[in-house]
Amino acid sequence: MLQGSILLLERVTNGFRRRLNYFYFKATLKNVGTQTYFDSGVRIYGKQFVHIGSEVNVNSGVTIQSCGAAPVTIGDRVVLSYDCMILTGGLDRGHCFESREHLVKPVIIEDGVWLGARSVVLPGITIGKNSLIAAGSVVTKDVSDHTLVAGVPAKPIKIFK
């Protein structure tokens, strides 16, 4: 009986926290659609350049970084699993040892995408509709629609329609 009450209280508390997070991000991000949920521990940098669609789940530990005014656009019905990262900036590999110049490019995640836990999306990437990024993958190239990618760097594993 006591354990059931504790679980119920935990569910109510988590639901309240998600609603508070939604209103906070709705007020601070460029755009947030309806029925979008933000878990605790979500970090978003460059909020004014982040667009998030409807029915998006942003799980705990997710980091979204928009630097240098490079936008992050996330479509509808997207799942960002635990600890995944979306980055619009990083060191330019061609100049990183000489001048430490930064590369800044937008990221687009289209409708129906699922980013697996601890996956990383690097600057300049577009992930096509209804694609799946496997857990722990590092996305260094664009992903076509309806494609499963996995690995470091991520490579196409399967195409589904």
C-alpha positions in Angstrom: 0.0 0.0 0.0 2.7 2.5 1.0 4.8 1.6 -2.0 1.9 2.1 -4.3 1.3 5.6 -2.8 5.0 6.5 -3.3 4.9 5.4 -6.9 1.7 7.5 -7.5 3.3 10.5 -5.9 6.4 10.0 -8.0 4.3 9.9 -11.2 2.4 13.0 -10.3 5.6 14.9 -9.4 7.3 13.8 -12.7 4.2 15.0 -14.6 4.2 18.3 -12.9 8.0 18.8 -13.5 7.5 18.0 -17.2 4.7 20.6 -17.5 6.9 23.2 -15.8 9.8 22.4 -18.1 7.4 22.7 -21.1 6.3 26.2 -20.1 9.9 27.2 -19.4 11.1 26.1 -22.8 8.0 27.4 -24.5 8.8 30.8 -23.2 12.6 30.7 -24.0 12.9 28.7 -27.3 12.3 30.2 -30.7 9.3 27.7 -31.2 7.9 24.7 -29.4 4.9 22.8 -30.7 2.1 21.2 -28.7 2.3 18.0 -26.7 6.1 18.2 -26.5 7.7 16.9 -23.3 11.0 17.9 -21.7 12.4 15.7 -18.9 14.6 17.0 -16.2 18.3 17.7 -16.9 17.8 19.0 -20.5 20.4 21.5 -21.5 19.7 23.9 -24.4 22.2 26.5 -25.5 21.4 29.3 -27.9 17.7 28.9 -27.1 16.6 31.7 -29.5 17.7 29.6 -32.5 16.1 26.3 -31.5 12.8 25.2 -33.2 11.0 22.1 -31.8 7.9 20.7 -33.3 4.8 19.0 -31.8 4.7 15.6 -30.1 8.4 15.6 -29.3 9.9 13.8 -26.3 13.1 15.3 -25.0 14.5 12.9 -22.4 16.8 13.4 -19.4 20.4 14.5 -20.1 19.8 15.7 -23.7 22.0 18.6 -24.8 21.1 20.8 -27.7 23.7 23.4 -28.7 23.0 26.2 -31.1 26.1 28.4 -31.4 27.0 31.2 -33.7 23.3 31.7 -34.6 23.2 28.3 -36.4 19.6 27.0 -36.0 18.6 23.6 -34.7 15.3 22.6 -36.3 13.5 19.5 -34.9 10.3 18.3 -36.6 7.2 16.6 -35.3 6.9 13.2 -33.5 10.7 13.1 -32.7 12.2 11.2 -29.8 15.5 12.4 -28.3 16.6 9.6 -26.1 18.7 9.9 -22.9 21.9 11.8 -23.1 21.9 12.4 -26.8 23.6 15.5 -28.2 22.8 17.8 -31.1 25.7 20.2 -31.9 25.9 23.1 -34.4 29.5 24.0 -33.6 32.9 22.4 -33.1 36.5 22.8 -34.1 37.1 22.8 -37.9 39.1 19.6 -38.5 41.1 21.3 -41.3 42.4 24.1 -39.0 42.0 22.7 -35.5 45.7 22.5 -34.7 46.7 25.8 -36.4 44.1 28.4 -35.4 41.4 26.6 -33.6 38.8 28.0 -35.9 35.2 26.8 -35.2 32.9 25.3 -37.7 29.2 26.5 -37.3 26.4 24.9 -39.3 22.7 24.3 -38.8 21.2 20.9 -37.9 17.8 19.7 -39.2 16.0 16.7 -37.8 12.9 16.0 -39.8 9.6 14.4 -38.7 9.4 11.0 -37.1 13.1 10.6 -36.2 14.3 8.7 -33.2 17.8 9.5 -31.8 19.0 6.6 -29.6 20.5 7.1 -26.2 23.9 8.8 -26.2 23.9 9.4 -29.9 25.6 12.6 -31.2 24.6 14.7 -34.2 27.4 16.9 -35.5 27.2 20.3 -37.2 25.6 20.6 -40.7 23.7 17.4 -40.6 20.2 16.7 -41.9 18.4 13.6 -40.7 15.6 12.5 -43.0 12.0 11.6 -42.1 11.3 8.5 -40.1 14.9 7.6 -39.6 16.4 5.9 -36.6 19.8 6.7 -35.1 21.1 3.7 -33.0 22.3 4.3 -29.5 25.9 5.5 -29.2 26.1 6.5 -32.8 28.0 9.6 -34.1 26.3 11.1 -37.1 28.9 12.8 -39.3 26.9 12.7 -42.7 23.4 13.4 -43.7 20.9 10.5 -43.2 18.3 9.7 -45.9 14.6 9.2 -45.1 13.5 5.9 -43.6 17.1 4.8 -42.8 18.6 3.1 -39.7 22.2 4.2 -39.1 24.6 2.9 -36.4 28.2 3.1 -35.4 31.1 5.6 -35.0 30.9 7.2 -37.5 27.3 6.2 -38.2 26.7 4.2 -41.4 23.4 3.0 -43.0 22.4 -0.4 -41.8 18.9 -0.7 -43.1 16.4 1.2 -45.3 12.7 0.7 -44.5 9.5 2.1 -46.1 
